Amino acid sequence: DGGITQSPKYLFRKEGQNVTLSCEQNLNHDAMYWYRQDPGQGLRLIYYSQIVNDFQKGDIAEGYSVSREKKESFPLTVTSAQKNPTAFYLCASSTSRPTGENTIYFGEGSWLTVV
Amino acid sequence: AQSVAQPEDQVNVAEGNPLTVKCTYSVSGNPYLFWYVQYPNRGLQFLLKYITGDNLVKGSYGFEAEFNKSQTSFHLKKPSALVSDSALYFCAVRAAFSGAGSYQLTFGKGTKLSVIP
């Protein structure tokens, strides 16, 4: 089936650790995104990538890093510099028509908890 | 800058009654508008979008939304609510023809819909 796969579903991080969330898509989409969701705050954009080997900071990039070495993959690393990382993380992808009518499709999300 | 407001944190409706989830937006130029639904512990599912043309947009699961340019609104509606419609609903906006580097959507904070049996 075509879609976006995020793993793991649940992840626990100790203080001072870096952790990486995986995101893979087989939709042949050029653009990929990472959002953070906190209760009552909607979705906030962390990073996005329009093409392989290129990515841009979103609204809350501090404490996070990404890479885009393959079209299908867009992993997110939550570094120890992110002071409040406990949240639900959503990966997404879309086509990249410059007119902007692209629909963004989401994965099932990953829960990250600091212990 | 673009923004979305969902003025109601929660909407309660009886099963079988019509439902409306409100959304207003602010954007430079023409908008592209989207509705998504999220069930607990799941990702967002796309319901429908307005790009251009007919102001009444029909989407998945019997939902529809009405674009009103003068009121800058894009309210989500369904003629007869089901208990299974209970979920979190997000409205989102993007400026049309905003060019490269502007693919991301701006989301509202979400409205929790509860359909009471």
Boltz contact constraints between the chains, C-beta under 6 A:
constraints:
  - contact:
      token1: [A, 31]
      token2: [B, 103]
      max_distance: 6.0
  - contact:
      token1: [A, 42]
      token2: [B, 107]
      max_distance: 6.0
  - contact:
      token1: [A, 42]
      token2: [B, 108]
      max_distance: 6.0
  - contact:
      token1: [A, 42]
      token2: [B, 109]
      max_distance: 6.0
  - contact:
      token1: [A, 42]
      token2: [B, 110]
      max_distance: 6.0
  - contact:
      token1: [A, 43]
      token2: [B, 107]
      max_distance: 6.0
  - contact:
      token1: [A, 45]
      token2: [B, 104]
      max_distance: 6.0
  - contact:
      token1: [A, 48]
      token2: [B, 104]
      max_distance: 6.0
  - contact:
      token1: [A, 90]
      token2: [B, 43]
      max_distance: 6.0
  - contact:
      token1: [A, 98]
      token2: [B, 99]
      max_distance: 6.0
  - contact:
      token1: [A, 98]
      token2: [B, 100]
      max_distance: 6.0
  - contact:
      token1: [A, 99]
      token2: [B, 97]
      max_distance: 6.0
  - contact:
      token1: [A, 100]
      token2: [B, 32]
      max_distance: 6.0
  - contact:
      token1: [A, 100]
      token2: [B, 94]
      max_distance: 6.0
  - contact:
      token1: [A, 100]
      token2: [B, 96]
      max_distance: 6.0
  - contact:
      token1: [A, 100]
      token2: [B, 98]
      max_distance: 6.0
  - contact:
      token1: [A, 101]
      token2: [B, 32]
      max_distance: 6.0
  - contact:
      token1: [A, 101]
      token2: [B, 51]
      max_distance: 6.0
  - contact:
      token1: [A, 103]
      token2: [B, 46]
      max_distance: 6.0
  - contact:
      token1: [A, 104]
      token2: [B, 105]
      max_distance: 6.0
  - contact:
      token1: [A, 106]
      token2: [B, 43]
      max_distance: 6.0
  - contact:
      token1: [A, 106]
      token2: [B, 44]
      max_distance: 6.0
  - contact:
      token1: [A, 107]
      token2: [B, 43]
      max_distance: 6.0
  - contact:
      token1: [A, 108]
      token2: [B, 42]
      max_distance: 6.0
  - contact:
      token1: [A, 108]
      token2: [B, 43]
      max_distance: 6.0
  - contact:
      token1: [A, 109]
      token2: [B, 43]
      max_distance: 6.0
